[in-house]
Amino acid sequence: MLETLTTRMAIRVEDQKGQLRCDASGFPAGKGQEQAFVTSTPVHAAGIWLMGCNDFSVKNCNPCSLTVTISNVAPHTPAIPIVPSIEGGGIELP
């Protein structure tokens, strides 16, 4: 169900010096750089990754500032609690 949504999600990450490290947006039904990759269980979304920041590394970004924006909410989007966090990508991502 979540994978068919057109609700847009955007993230912006700046490092401790205010330099932009990552800026991406997408939606679960998107393709390529416009995709928000969703892993979910029958009950909730376990994680959402924006493909536009797939190569972003948190290694030299401590602390980082993360901004999350949700827009163009599709009418059938379920109420889902969002807990923003930054995780370094790994080999598990497509």
N, C-alpha and C positions, 0 to 999 in steps of 0.2 A: 504493500500500500504506500509506504513512504517513498519508494523509488519512483513513483509516478507523479509526484508533486511538482508544481511549477513555482512554488514559493521560493523567492530569491534570498540567498544568504551571502553575506560578504564579510571578509575579515581583512584587517589591516594590522600589521605587526611592526612596531618601531623598537629599535634597540635603546640602550640606556643613554645614548647620545642624541636621540631623536631622529636617527636615520631610518628611513623606510627599509625594512627587510623583506616584507611580503605584502602584497595587495592583490586579492583575488575575490571573485564572486562567481556564483553559479547556482544551479538548482538541481534537485535530485533527478529530474527527467532530462537534464541537459546531456550534452555529448562533449567529449574532449575537454578543453580548458574550461568549458561552461558547466562541467559536471560537478555536483556535490555528491561525493560517494558516501552512501549511507550503509552502515551495518546496523542491523536491528534484530530484535527478538520479536516474538508475537506480541509482547507487551509494550516495548519501548525502543527508541533509537539508542543503540549502544555507542555510536560514534558517527560523526559527520566530518569528512575531509574534503577540502576544496582542492581540486586537481591543479588549479593555477598556482598553488603553493606547495606542490608535491616535492619539489627539490629544496625547499627551505630547510635550513639547519639551525637548530637552537644552540648549537655548540658555543658560539661567541656572542650570545645574546642573553646576558644575565645581569640585571633583570630586563625583561621585555615588557612592552605595553601592547595589549591585545584589545582591539575594538571589533565587536561583532554587530552587524546590522542585519535585520530581517525586514524584507519589504515585499510588495506585490503578493501578499498572502492569499493563496488560493482558497476559495470558499470551503473546500473539503479538507483543509489542513487540520489534523487533530491537535489538541492542546498537548504540547510536549514540553516538559521542563528542560531548560538548556543550562548546562554548567560549562561555561567557556574554560578551556584549558589549552595549553600549547604542548604538543607532543612532537618529538622528532620523528620523522618518517622512518620507515624501515623496509625491509624486503617484502613485508606482507602487503604493501600497497601495489596496485597495478601500475 
